């Protein structure tokens, strides 16, 4: 059974930092493309960051470039999202996504709220 379990969300003040983690199981993590998406109330789900399985190349949404960093630890089947200089507009539910062998999997999401 495939599982993606996110953690690390919470309430943080503007300018603060959070680190999200997603642990995958039930699929071949080492060959999966891993991504973080987010969905704010009343908005569509959008790509935040992606990391490839082989080269480890990354790409980011323009709105988070220079502030967020995606990384993966294949030994721990984990993908992380380090979020710095957080803004109120980063408030959303953050989802982990895996694409493995042409199949797509989603985590249940973790809430991030940026507010003073």
KERO-393465 format. One record per residue (C-alpha): x, y, z; residue number from 1; residue in one letter. Coordinates in steps of 0.1 Angstrom, whole numbers. Layout:
BEGIN
@c1: X&c2: Y&c3: Z&n: NUM&res: A
...
REM end
This chain:
BEGIN
@c1: 0&c2: 0&c3: 0&n: 1&res: X
@c1: 14&c2: 34&c3: -11&n: 2&res: X
@c1: 17&c2: 60&c3: 16&n: 3&res: X
@c1: 29&c2: 96&c3: 16&n: 4&res: X
@c1: 29&c2: 111&c3: 51&n: 5&res: X
@c1: 36&c2: 148&c3: 55&n: 6&res: X
@c1: 47&c2: 166&c3: 87&n: 7&res: X
@c1: 61&c2: 198&c3: 99&n: 8&res: X
@c1: 33&c2: 222&c3: 92&n: 9&res: X
@c1: 20&c2: 248&c3: 117&n: 10&res: X
@c1: 16&c2: 284&c3: 126&n: 11&res: X
@c1: 45&c2: 308&c3: 120&n: 12&res: X
@c1: 50&c2: 345&c3: 120&n: 13&res: X
@c1: 59&c2: 364&c3: 88&n: 14&res: X
@c1: 96&c2: 361&c3: 82&n: 15&res: X
@c1: 98&c2: 328&c3: 100&n: 16&res: X
@c1: 108&c2: 294&c3: 88&n: 17&res: X
@c1: 93&c2: 259&c3: 86&n: 18&res: X
@c1: 106&c2: 226&c3: 74&n: 19&res: X
@c1: 81&c2: 202&c3: 59&n: 20&res: X
@c1: 89&c2: 165&c3: 55&n: 21&res: X
@c1: 72&c2: 137&c3: 35&n: 22&res: X
@c1: 80&c2: 101&c3: 40&n: 23&res: X
@c1: 71&c2: 77&c3: 13&n: 24&res: X
@c1: 65&c2: 39&c3: 14&n: 25&res: X
@c1: 50&c2: 12&c3: -8&n: 26&res: X
@c1: 67&c2: 24&c3: -40&n: 27&res: X
@c1: 102&c2: 27&c3: -54&n: 28&res: X
@c1: 112&c2: 61&c3: -38&n: 29&res: X
@c1: 146&c2: 63&c3: -54&n: 30&res: X
@c1: 132&c2: 64&c3: -90&n: 31&res: X
@c1: 102&c2: 87&c3: -82&n: 32&res: X
@c1: 99&c2: 123&c3: -91&n: 33&res: X
@c1: 89&c2: 141&c3: -59&n: 34&res: X
@c1: 70&c2: 174&c3: -56&n: 35&res: X
@c1: 54&c2: 197&c3: -32&n: 36&res: X
@c1: 22&c2: 214&c3: -41&n: 37&res: X
@c1: 0&c2: 238&c3: -21&n: 38&res: X
@c1: -36&c2: 249&c3: -21&n: 39&res: X
@c1: -49&c2: 280&c3: -5&n: 40&res: X
@c1: -86&c2: 285&c3: 3&n: 41&res: X
@c1: -106&c2: 293&c3: -29&n: 42&res: X
@c1: -76&c2: 287&c3: -51&n: 43&res: X
@c1: -64&c2: 259&c3: -73&n: 44&res: X
@c1: -36&c2: 236&c3: -62&n: 45&res: X
@c1: -3&c2: 248&c3: -75&n: 46&res: X
@c1: 32&c2: 234&c3: -79&n: 47&res: X
@c1: 57&c2: 248&c3: -53&n: 48&res: X
@c1: 88&c2: 227&c3: -60&n: 49&res: X
@c1: 99&c2: 195&c3: -78&n: 50&res: X
@c1: 130&c2: 173&c3: -75&n: 51&res: X
@c1: 139&c2: 147&c3: -100&n: 52&res: X
@c1: 149&c2: 111&c3: -92&n: 53&res: X
@c1: 181&c2: 108&c3: -111&n: 54&res: X
@c1: 200&c2: 140&c3: -114&n: 55&res: X
@c1: 184&c2: 156&c3: -84&n: 56&res: X
@c1: 176&c2: 187&c3: -105&n: 57&res: X
@c1: 150&c2: 210&c3: -90&n: 58&res: X
@c1: 126&c2: 236&c3: -101&n: 59&res: X
@c1: 105&c2: 261&c3: -82&n: 60&res: X
@c1: 75&c2: 283&c3: -86&n: 61&res: X
@c1: 85&c2: 319&c3: -92&n: 62&res: X
@c1: 68&c2: 330&c3: -60&n: 63&res: X
@c1: 91&c2: 309&c3: -38&n: 64&res: X
@c1: 124&c2: 310&c3: -56&n: 65&res: X
@c1: 152&c2: 320&c3: -33&n: 66&res: X
@c1: 131&c2: 313&c3: -2&n: 67&res: X
@c1: 122&c2: 276&c3: -4&n: 68&res: X
@c1: 145&c2: 246&c3: -9&n: 69&res: X
@c1: 135&c2: 211&c3: -18&n: 70&res: X
@c1: 157&c2: 182&c3: -11&n: 71&res: X
@c1: 155&c2: 144&c3: -8&n: 72&res: X
@c1: 171&c2: 117&c3: 13&n: 73&res: X
@c1: 167&c2: 85&c3: -6&n: 74&res: X
@c1: 181&c2: 64&c3: 23&n: 75&res: X
@c1: 152&c2: 76&c3: 44&n: 76&res: X
@c1: 126&c2: 77&c3: 16&n: 77&res: X
@c1: 120&c2: 114&c3: 25&n: 78&res: X
@c1: 116&c2: 146&c3: 7&n: 79&res: X
@c1: 119&c2: 179&c3: 25&n: 80&res: X
@c1: 108&c2: 215&c3: 19&n: 81&res: X
@c1: 128&c2: 241&c3: 38&n: 82&res: X
@c1: 107&c2: 273&c3: 38&n: 83&res: X
@c1: 124&c2: 306&c3: 48&n: 84&res: X
@c1: 112&c2: 342&c3: 49&n: 85&res: X
@c1: 76&c2: 330&c3: 50&n: 86&res: X
@c1: 49&c2: 354&c3: 39&n: 87&res: X
@c1: 11&c2: 355&c3: 47&n: 88&res: X
@c1: 5&c2: 345&c3: 11&n: 89&res: X
@c1: 23&c2: 312&c3: 17&n: 90&res: X
@c1: -6&c2: 301&c3: 39&n: 91&res: X
@c1: -20&c2: 270&c3: 24&n: 92&res: X
@c1: -23&c2: 232&c3: 28&n: 93&res: X
@c1: 9&c2: 217&c3: 14&n: 94&res: X
@c1: 8&c2: 183&c3: -3&n: 95&res: X
@c1: 35&c2: 159&c3: -12&n: 96&res: X
@c1: 32&c2: 142&c3: -46&n: 97&res: X
@c1: 51&c2: 112&c3: -60&n: 98&res: X
@c1: 53&c2: 100&c3: -96&n: 99&res: X
@c1: 66&c2: 65&c3: -98&n: 100&res: X
@c1: 65&c2: 42&c3: -127&n: 101&res: X
@c1: 38&c2: 63&c3: -144&n: 102&res: X
@c1: 16&c2: 63&c3: -113&n: 103&res: X
@c1: 7&c2: 93&c3: -93&n: 104&res: X
@c1: 3&c2: 95&c3: -55&n: 105&res: X
@c1: -7&c2: 122&c3: -31&n: 106&res: X
@c1: -2&c2: 127&c3: 6&n: 107&res: X
@c1: -30&c2: 139&c3: 29&n: 108&res: X
@c1: -16&c2: 174&c3: 33&n: 109&res: X
@c1: -2&c2: 196&c3: 61&n: 110&res: X
@c1: -15&c2: 230&c3: 70&n: 111&res: X
@c1: 9&c2: 260&c3: 70&n: 112&res: X
@c1: -4&c2: 293&c3: 84&n: 113&res: X
@c1: 17&c2: 324&c3: 82&n: 114&res: X
@c1: 2&c2: 351&c3: 105&n: 115&res: X
@c1: 12&c2: 375&c3: 132&n: 116&res: X
REM end
